[in-house]
Amino acid sequence: MSDWILYLILAGGVAFAVSSWWGVRRLKARHIRSAVREDSHKPGPGDQRVAVILNPVKNNAEEARQAIIDACDLAGWDAPKFFETTVEDPGYGQSRQALAYGADVVLACGGDGTVRVVAESLAHKNVAMGLIPLGTGNLLARNVDLDVTDLADCIQVALFGHQRYIDTATMGVDNDITGESAKHTFLVIAGMGLDAEVVGDTKEDLKKTVGWLAYTEAGVRHLPGRRKRVTITMDDQPEQSRKIRSVLFANCGLIPGGIDFIPQAMIDDGMLDIVVMSPRSAFGWLAMYTKVLFKHNANLPMMSFYRSGKVTIRSQEPMATQLDGDPSGEATMVTVQVEPASLLVRVPKAQTV
């Protein structure tokens, strides 16, 4: 790669970091969306049995624990039941224990991984999930209008706020080379290709130091690369063949930095918003970044948007995948499907305009 192209990519990375930081300051990651299907509503009156799935290694975990205990005590409720995640079990067994306990609300107290695992266990169970964001991205919390910088307010919403049904989505990951297969739930954005490579190669020490901006450094390193041929099938439409760098499957579209990556993606519309990215050069990446940052309506040949309830992508060679910012292995086929109105989530009271 010639030096001038490398300098352009580096400059783009710096511009992304600066503009995203400014977006945080200006927008405070607020993302006000009206409900498509129904407005939020108050849970039933009376005492609540509270279970907490807690990732104990997260920053502020002990502060959150004590604040939840104090809030339940002040409300005159029974003490909350805590179930701690482990390296071996990120929350599946703990969620089953919470349901067996008879919880009226289960608080997911950790990062995006903890939230995703708890949501997978609670989907279709009609038990409310509260969000106590302690992670780097806190993607779902941002998309339901929680102030992720205010722990006390998030606890109040999780225990005493309104609630609404949102969509979840599942992604089946199959690797014909290794024979491995898995299927998991995601809540915000899953992906195949470059975005998943970046997620898997972000430096953990840098992530702890600068938070979500660490993804920018990994992104700059992974921008050079070749497109890969895949076939894409959406719902019952004919199969199409494309050369791509990345495909995103969005249940909702707000990402850290106050950037509304996919403005049309609604969290309860029963549809997935799919973005196929196929730039040939650094200029293509720059054009896509400019479109997203400034919400430009111009159509770009290297960036296509679709809406579908189900999508299947096949590749002759394995490609990296991710679910809400967590690596989910390499796949030669992914099958992504929306699960409409499958999860009950505690949210702030809807704002009147």
DRENVO-572812 format. One record per residue: x, y, z of N, C-alpha, C in turn. Coordinates in steps of 0.02 Angstrom, whole numbers, plus 50000, padded with zeros to 5 digits. Example, Ala and Ser with C-alpha at 12.3 -4.5 7.8 and 13.67 -1.06 7.14 Angstrom:
BEGIN
506604971650390506154977550390506604983550390
506424988850354506844994750357506455000250394
END
This chain:
BEGIN
500434994050000500005000050000500445006250000
500305011049957500705017149954500605021350016
501105025550031501075029450093500485034150095
500295037150038499765042150040499095038950056
498985032750034498365029350052498355027850127
498925025550154498965024150225498825030450265
499125036150243499005042450279498265044350276
497945043050219497235044650213496815040450261
496985034050266496625029650313496725031950385
497355033550402497495035850470497115042350485
497105046850436496745053150445496005051950455
495735047050417495035045250426494905042550495
495365038550521495285035950589495285041450641
495745046250633495775051850680495135055950675
494895057250613494285061050605493695057550637
493665050850629493125047050661493145047850736
493745047250766493805047850838493595054650863
493825059950828493665066750850492925068150843
492645066350785491935067850773491495063750820
491695057550834491305053450880491325056250951
491935058550972491995061651037491545067851041
491535071850988491115077750986490375075750988
490215070150954489525067850955489305066051025
489745063051063489575061451133489435067751172
489845072851163489755079051200489105082551180
488945082651116488355086251093487705082451105
487725075951091487105072151092487005068151155
487545066951193487515062751253487175056051238
487295053651177487045047151155486295046551165
485915051851155485185051551161484885049851093
484415045251095484145042651033483395041751043
483015046951031482305046951045481925044150985
481615038450995481215035350943480515033950971
480005035350932479335033450953479245026050941
478825022950983478685015850975478265014750912
478425009450876478055007950815477405004450832
477424999650876476834995650890476424998150948
476754999951003476385002151062476835006351106
476535010651145476915014751193477105010551253
477585013051291477775009651353477215010251404
477225005851454476705005851505477015004151572
476675005951625476915004451693476784997151708
477254993851744477124987051767476564987051820
476304981251834475764980751883475984983251952
475514985551992475684988152059475884982452106
476184984352163476364979452214477114978152215
477304973952264478004972152271478254968152211
478904968652199479204964752145479764960352173
479804954452146480364949952162480914951352111
481494953552135482024955952091482614951052091
482824949152031483434945152023483934949351984
484574948451999485104952251966485624947451939
485754947751874486304944051844486894948851840
487394947851882487934952751891488594949951866
488924953951824489614952451804490074955751856
490364951951902490714955051959491374958351942
491644957251882492294960051865492224966951832
491624969151818491524975551786491644981251835
491884986851808491944992951849491264994851877
491244997051938490634999251972490154993551989
490384987251984489944981651999489714981852072
490164983152117489974983152188489554989252206
489694994852174489275000752183488564999452159
488504996052102487844994352076487484989552122
487844984552147487544979652192487234983152253
487614987552285487364990752345486784995452329
486824998952273486295003652255485634999852241
485674993952210485074989952197484784987552263
485204985252309484974983052375484624988752411
484924994552410484635000352445483975002352414
483925002252348483305004252315482734999452331
482874993052332482354988052349482144988752422
482634990052465482474990852537482044997052547
482205002552513481815008652520481105007752495
481015003452444480345002152417479944997252461
480274994252511479934989452554479874982552523
480284981152472480264974652439480754969752472
480684963352456481184958452477481864960152448
482384958052482483064959352457483154955952389
483484959252343483594956252277484044950152281
483934945552236484344939452232484874940352179
485504939452197486064940552151486334933852125
486464933652059486774927952027487364930551987
487974928652006488574931251974488784927051914
488974930451860489234926951801489944924651815
490164919851775490844917251780491144916751711
491784915351707492104914351642491794908351607
491624903151645491344897151615490614898151595
490244902351631489534903451615489394910951618
489324914051559489224921351556488514923551574
488074918851594487414920951615486844916251600
486974910951562486424906451544486144902751605
486574899551643486344895951702486054900651754
486354906551761486114911451810485424913951791
485294914751726484634916951704484104911551718
484284905251708483824899951724483664899851799
484164901151840484054901551912483604907351930
483684912951896483264918751910482534917351893
482424913851837481744912051818481454907051867
481854902251889481614897351938481454900752005
481814905952020481684909952081481014913452078
480744914252018480094917552011480154925152006
480694927551978480814934751974480284938151931
480064944051954479624948251913480024952551864
480644954051883481094957751840481804955151851
482174954251796482864951951800483304957551774
483764959851817484214965251798484854962351768
485014964451707485644962551675486154967851693
486614966151737487074970951766487784969351741
487964972551685488614971051655488674974451588
489064971451543489164974251477488684971251426
488824972451362488374970151309488314962551307
488864959051325488834951751325488354949051376
488364951951436487904949851489487184951351469
487064957251441486394959151420486134954351366
486564952651319486354948251265486174941251290
486574938551336486444931851363485804931751404
485704936751446485084937151486484474937851440
484534942051390483974942951343483814936451307
484324932751287484204926251254483804921651298
483934921851364483584917451411482884919951426
482774926551423482114929351441481644930151381
481914929651320481494930551261480904925651262
480304928351248479684924551246479464922051315
479774924551370479594922251437479124927051472
479014933051445478574938051474478794940251544
479454939851556479754942451618480174948451598
480084954051633480424960251614481184959951627
481564963051583482274963851592482444971151605
482824972451658483074979151671483814979551653
484024985451631484714986351606485114990651654
485664987851679486144991551720486804991551682
486924996551640487494996351593488164997651628
488604992651627489264993351657489814992051606
489644991651542490134989751491490434995551453
490744993951396491054998951354490565002051305
490184997751270489715000251220489025001651247
488754997051288488084997751316487564999251262
487574995151210487204996651149486454996851158
486164991551189485444991551197485214997251242
485574998551295485395003951341485345010551304
485805011851259485785018051220485175018351175
484995012551148484445012351100483755012551132
483715011751197483075012651232483095018951275
483545023551258483555030251286483785030751359
484155025851383484445026351449485065030751447
485175034451500485795038351507486315033751537
486765031151495487235026051518487765028951565
487795035551571488275038651617487985039651687
487345038051697487015039251760486775032551789
487195029451830487045022851858486415023051901
486345028151943485765028551987485115028951948
485115032851894484515033551854484345027051819
484845023451794484725017051762484415012051811
484635012151873484355007651924483635009451938
483485015851942482795018051953482345015751896
482575016351834482175014251777482075006651778
482615002951793482574995651793482094993051845
482034996551901481604994151955480904997251952
480865003551934480225007151941479975010451876
480335009451821480165012751759479595009551722
479465012051662478975009051618479285002951585
478894999551544479154993851507478804993351439
479144990051392478874989251324479174983051293
478814980251244479074974551207479504976951149
480074973651140480514975151084480664968751046
480904969550985481114963850945481804961450969
481924955050962482594952350964482734949150896
483334946450887483494942950825483954937150841
483944932150800484394926450808484854925850748
485464923650760485934922350706486214915350712
486074911250662486384904650658487044905150622
487574902450652488254902750624488474895650608
488584894150544488794887450523489444887950484
489894883350500490544883050466490614876250433
490554876050366490594869750330491294866750333
491794870850346492484868350348492614864450412
492414867250469492544864050533491964859850558
491374860850529490784857350552490454860450612
490714866050635490434869350695489794873050677
489344873250726488694876650715488444879350782
488154885350780487884888350841487334893150822
486904894750870486354899450859486264903550922
486274910250915486214914550973485784920650957
485554923751010485144929851005485594936051005
485384941150968485694947750975485144953050979
485334958950999484834964151014484924970450971
485534971950951485664978250917485934977050846
486564975250840486864974250773487314968150774
487204963550728487664958050715487994959350648
488534955750634488884956950572489304951150548
489504951550485489924946450453490424950150409
491064948850419491574952050379492004956850419
492144962750390492624967450419492434969450490
491794971250502491604973550568491764968250621
491654961850604491794956450650492554955550660
492934956550607493664956250613493914961550662
493624967550656493824973050700493644971450773
493044968950784492834967050851493304961850881
493494956950841493914951650867494634953650877
494854959150847495564961050850495674967550888
495154970050923495244976050964495644974351026
496144978451041496594977151097496244978551164
496234973551207495874974151270496174979551315
496844980151316497144985251359496954992251335
496934993151268496734999651241495995000951254
495594995651252494874996251265494754998651336
495154996051383495084998151453495295005351463
495765007651420496025014451428495575019751396
495365018551333494995023651297494275021551280
494065015651305493375013451294493255011551221
492665013251195492455011051128492885014051072
493265019451087493705022251035494255017451015
494375012151056494875007151039494705003650974
494055003250957493855000050895494115003850834
494225010350841494475014350786495165012050766
495595010750815496275008550800496265001950763
495854997250786495804990750752495504991650682
495034996250676494724997450610495214999950559
495665004350579496165007050534496615001450509
496804996850554497244991350535496904986450486
496244985850490495894980950450495584983750386
495614990250376495314993150315495614990250251
496274989750245496544986650184496334979250181
496144976950124495934970050117495514969150055
495384962950039495014961449977494284959949992
493874961049942493174959249948493094951649937
492564948849966492434941649960491744940649930
491694935549887491054934249854490604930149899
489984932449905489474928949944488824928749904
488364924449925487684924649899487234926849956
486724930949940486274933749990485554932149970
485184929350017484474927950006484074931150061
483584935350043483164938850092482444936650085
482154934350140481474931650140481404926750082
480904927650040480804923049984481034925949917
481474930949920481724934149859482264929849825
482384930949761482914927149726483594928449757
484014923549754484704924049779485094928949736
485504933049767485944937649731486674936449750
487124937449703487834936549715488174943349720
488584944249772488924950649783489644949549806
490074954449793490734954649823490694959749880
490864957749940490744962149998491364962350044
491394967650084491874967950139491524966650205
490894968550210490544967650273489794967950262
489414964250303488684964650304488464965550376
488034970350388487764971650454487024969950456
486794967050512486094965450522485864969350583
485444974350573485274978950627484564978050651
484494977150716483844977350749483684984550768
484204988350784484154995650796484834998550779
484875005250773485445007950738485915012750773
485805014250838486245019050872486865015550899
487455018350885488085015750910488425021050952
488945019150991489285024151033489525030150993
489565035751027489775041950994489185046150971
488575044050987487995047650965487865046950891
488175041850859488105040850787487515036250774
487035038750736486455034750716486615031350651
486925025550655487205022250597486665020250547
486085018050572485535016150528484905019450554
484775025750534484215029550564483545026250556
483435022350503482785019450491482655013150532
483165010550566483085004350604482685005650668
482125002550675481695003150734481694996650774
481694997250839481804991550882481184987250891
480614989450865480004985450873479574985250809
479904985650751479534985750688479474978850655
479754973650687479704966950660480124965750598
480634970050586481054969350527481784970350545
482224967450504482934968750509483134973850455
483594978250472483884982850423484584980350407
484694978950344485314975550323485734980350281
486364980850297486824985350262487374981050231
487434981350164487954977650128488474982750106
489094981850128489634986550113490164983250070
490314986550014490784983449966491264988549936
491604992649976492064997649948492684994249918
492954997349866493554994749834494184998049861
494125003949892494725007749911494575012049972
495095015649994495015020250050494505025750035
494455027649971493965032849952493255030349964
493135023849952492475021049965492305021150039
492785019450081492665019750154492525026950176
492905031650148492805038650166492115041050146
491885039050087491225041050063490675038250108
490755031950130490255028950174490255032250242
490845033650268490895036950333490565043850330
490675047550276490375054150269489615053650266
489365048750230488635047850225488325046550293
488645042050332488375040350398488415046250446
488995049650446489105055050494488625060850482
488515062550419488095068350404487385066450383
487225059850388486555057350372486335059650302
486795058950255486665061150186486215056050151
485755058450110485275054050076485535051250010
486115053349989486375050949925486495043449926
486325040149870486455033049864487175031849843
487495027049876488185025349860488205018249832
488555017149776488565010449747488905005249792
489335007549838489685002849881489335001749948
488725004449956488365003950019487615003150005
487354997150014486664995749998486264994150061
485644996550064485204995450121484604991250100
484424986550143483844982250131483454981350196
482824979150190482414977350248482134970450236
482184966250287481964959350280481834956350348
481404951250349481294947650412481794942150422
482084939650367482564934150371483064934950314
483694933550329484204933950277484714928250287
484924925350232485434920150233486004922150187
486624921550213487214923250175487674917150174
487914915450114488374909850106489024912250074
489574909550099490244911350074490644904950064
491054904750012491464898850000492034898250050
492244903950078492774903750128492514906650194
492754904150251492504906550315492624914050324
492124917350354492174924450370492004925550443
492324930450474492204931950544491494934550555
491204933050614490544935450632490554938450701
490054942650716490004945650783489274946750801
489144946750866488474948050893488524953550945
488244959350931488244964950979488944966251007
489454965750964490124967450985490514961751015
490244955651015490604949751039490754945150980
491394942950972491554938250918491144931850925
490904929250869490494923150871490744917850822
491394918150805491694912950765491654914450690
491984910150651491974910750579491414906450549
491144908750493490574905250463490634905250387
490394899850357490294899750285489554901050269
489124900850321488414902650312488144905650377
487784911150370487424913850427486684914550407
486254913250455485534914050445485274918550502
485024924350483484814929350532484064930350525
483714930250582482984930950580482744935150639
482264939650626481984943850679481474939850719
481434941450784480934938450829480504944250855
479944945750822479554951750840479284951550911
479324957350944479014958451010479144952751058
479764950551062479924944451100480214945851168
480384952151184480724953651247480404959751280
480254959051344479964964551383480534968051420
480624974551407481194978351433480944984551471
481264985851528481124991951566481454997951531
481075003351523481295009251487481075015451523
481395021251509481145027451538480445029051512
480095033151549479435035351528479495039051462
479055037551415479085040751349479005048251357
479435051951319479395059251320478855061651273
478485066651295477985069751253478295075351213
478115075851150478405080851105477935086651098
END
